[in-house]
């Protein structure tokens, strides 16, 4: 039997408050292979914090606990800060929401892509440059030399996002986490970036966790969907059958989506049930 790519069991993230520790992620569990997993829910439901916990990016005073947190055969709960640094970029990478705020504004794109290679692979400068240019070309950039020499502010949003994807993939990680990677892009560029991610994930055999508010997009793009509410997964289902979701929270999210049929009408709002938190 093939070993899972990622195993997470009982992941919990808490932060201290004057009234005691407050969990923002509660008992999150996921076993995934080289597939596309969508994580959806409202803002504040714990999606991004879960991703950060998986990659060891929760800063003090936040506290992360888990019964199991394992990437391939590596136990992530026992990693030192140096161990996390060696893992991020090489074994797993994260694409953030807006390249304007995620790329270093005072470094050229090529230098930022090569930084991953400098950290993880002992190769010469010329080879680093060739690898960076080849990766820029692989993410669909027509003029990789120009982009390589550019600063982030000289690129459009879509071009910046492609550069960030290149930076995350240049060392060939096995797991990629994309946190709202298309929310800052217009509709046309968003579809281009999604097709690019789909091609790269398929061709390279990666595992992808896609965090999004866009339920129809996730249903169309992913294999499975996890629905989070107040830090807890309340429903897991095959992405093809999102319309057949049974949990009232998921049904409520779907009912709130605008469509041509609802034009001119008030959209419903979620009627929440305290029992959802304990489910």
Secondary structure, DSSP 8 states (H G I E B T S, - for coil): ----SEEEEEEEEEE--TTS-EEEEEEEEEEE-SSEEEEE--TTSSHHHHHHHHTT---TT-EEE-SEEEETTEEGGG--HHHHHHHBTTTEEEE-S-HHHHS-TTSBHHHHHHHHHHHH----HHHHHHHHHHHHHHTT-S-HHHHHH-BGGGS-HHHHHHHHHHHHHTT--SEEEEESTTTTS-HHHHHHHHHHHHHHHHHHT-EEEEEES-HHHHHHH-SEEEEEETTEEEEEEEGGGGGG--SHHHHHHHHT---GGGTTS--------THHHH-
